[in-house]
Amino acid sequence: MSSLRILFLGDVVGEPGRKAVIGQLARFREEEGVDFIIVNGENAAGGRGITPRITIDLLRAGAAVVTTGDHVWDQPEIVDYFPTEPRLLRPLNYPEGTPGGGSVVLETAKGKVGVLLVQGRSFIQPPLENPFLAAEVEVERLRAEGVNVIVCEIHAETTSEKIAMGRLLDGKASFVVGTHTHVQTADERIFPGGTGFLTDAGMCGPDESVLGRSVESVVWRFRTGLPTRFPVAKGPVRLCGAIVDVETETGKCISVRRVSELIEVEAPAAVPAAPQTL
């Protein structure tokens, strides 16, 4: 039985994350035999949102699909770009009429691959429609159209919401993966129905950081409670995600392996930090 290998990479943070991901995708294809790549790019533009140019760069580098999350609208120019690029996804559970789409089906040499993105509702803004109902309906629609290989990303704050989504879609989706917290979990597994799962893929951002941001700025904010900017950190990038193998005929996951690699990248241009005064 033939299989398809998927690489999923977690939230790309700023210029360091972009450079690391763009520079490594070809290597993953060659060394790991990856057939299909999904990248979450919602923090790729200076740590907040994504632009059309960055989307194009990620797609040209080898990403088949670029996903987003709660920061999807942070860069205003992305609104008009969404209708022109179906491979860029915003959460599926936005109200009807929202620009863009929350799922896409792409043809590959090994058959169709469906990707959908939903956003959770616990401790995350803005409040959207029920992601469980939206995901269930969309996965059933894709399966009815003959799509066997289906990846569902849930962009959510709580581990319980992400695990519940995996359990809901067990036997229906090939792989369910969480994003948003920027911290990779160590619970990769295959559920009884054949769905691969990872609670959070982690981030592709500076390793010496707090969730990709400058350590000093974030610590100062916690110590003082006062507002400040959180510039993207510098230095080597921790590239995190997962590689999954899926049977193309059944859509069942046959292996899940976490990815966590430290990548040296060219230092980005310096961004002056905001003054930290009382």
C-alpha positions, -999 to 999 in steps of 0.1 A, spaced: 0 0 0 14 34 -10 20 62 15 24 99 15 48 118 37 37 152 52 58 178 69 40 202 92 59 231 106 46 252 136 42 290 139 69 308 120 81 338 140 95 369 123 124 372 99 146 346 116 118 320 114 111 328 78 148 325 68 152 292 85 120 276 71 126 289 35 162 277 37 153 242 49 123 231 30 143 218 0 165 198 24 135 182 40 122 171 6 155 156 -3 166 140 29 133 130 44 114 122 12 86 147 21 58 148 -4 36 176 10 45 206 33 22 227 55 36 258 73 18 280 98 28 315 89 6 336 112 35 352 130 58 355 100 56 393 95 76 408 123 60 384 148 24 394 140 4 383 109 15 375 74 18 395 42 12 386 6 50 387 -1 58 364 27 31 340 16 45 339 -19 81 333 -5 69 303 16 50 288 -13 79 293 -37 102 277 -12 81 245 -12 52 249 11 20 235 -4 -3 252 21 2 282 45 -20 284 75 -27 313 99 -46 318 132 -57 345 156 -32 370 141 -44 365 106 -57 400 100 -28 419 117 -13 430 84 -40 449 66 -28 441 30 -36 404 36 -74 410 35 -75 416 -3 -49 389 -10 -69 361 5 -94 357 -24 -65 354 -48 -46 325 -31 -66 294 -20 -34 278 -6 -34 305 22 -59 295 49 -77 315 76 -97 297 102 -127 278 88 -150 288 116 -151 325 107 -186 337 97 -198 333 61 -186 361 39 -152 364 55 -124 368 29 -105 336 20 -112 300 28 -106 276 57 -98 245 37 -82 235 4 -78 203 -16 -46 199 -37 -36 173 -62 -3 155 -57 15 127 -75 1 104 -49 -35 116 -49 -55 144 -33 -46 160 0 -72 181 20 -61 206 46 -84 225 70 -78 250 97 -100 258 127 -95 282 156 -104 273 192 -126 293 215 -111 289 250 -89 319 261 -84 331 226 -98 360 206 -117 368 185 -146 345 195 -156 324 165 -182 298 156 -179 263 171 -147 247 157 -159 212 165 -191 215 144 -172 232 116 -144 207 114 -168 177 116 -189 190 87 -159 199 66 -141 166 71 -173 147 61 -176 169 30 -141 162 20 -144 125 25 -176 124 5 -157 140 -24 -132 112 -23 -104 129 -4 -87 102 18 -57 122 32 -69 150 54 -49 172 78 -68 193 104 -49 221 122 -65 235 153 -51 268 164 -60 270 200 -48 279 235 -58 250 256 -44 214 254 -78 200 262 -95 217 233 -68 204 209 -69 168 223 -107 168 221 -105 178 184 -82 149 178 -106 125 195 -136 139 176 -119 134 142 -103 100 150 -109 77 121 -120 107 100 -89 128 95 -54 115 88 -36 139 111 -48 165 137 -22 189 150 -24 219 173 -7 253 170 -6 287 188 13 281 220 48 281 203 58 252 227 61 218 212 44 190 231 58 154 235 26 135 230 27 124 194 6 93 189 -19 75 166 -54 72 180 -73 39 178 -92 49 146 -60 56 127 -56 94 132 -22 108 140 -21 135 166 2 161 182 -12 186 207 11 214 196 37 215 168 57 243 185 73 272 166 99 280 141 116 309 158 146 320 178 156 294 203 170 319 229 137 337 234 103 337 251 80 323 224 102 338 198 104 373 214 133 391 232 139 375 266 147 409 283 115 426 271 92 398 281 108 393 315 107 431 321 69 431 313 63 403 338 84 420 365 68 454 362 34 448 347 40 478 324 36 478 286 65 475 262 73 462 228 83 426 223 108 425 195 115 393 178 146 377 193 178 369 174 201 340 170 197 303 160 162 292 152 145 261 167 125 246 138 96 225 152 69 204 137 61 169 127 66 144 99 37 120 94 32 91 70 -3 84 57 -17 55 37 -31 70 5 -58 45 0 -72 45 35 -61 79 48 -49 63 80 -17 75 97 10 49 100 37 70 118 41 104 136 76 118 143 83 151 160 108 175 144 129 198 165 161 211 149 184 240 157 192 260 126 218 287 122 205 317 102 219 350 91 212 376 118 183 399 108 186 436 109 186 451 143 152 464 156 155 491 183 137 481 215 112 506 230 125 525 261 117 507 293 111 535 317 89 538 347 
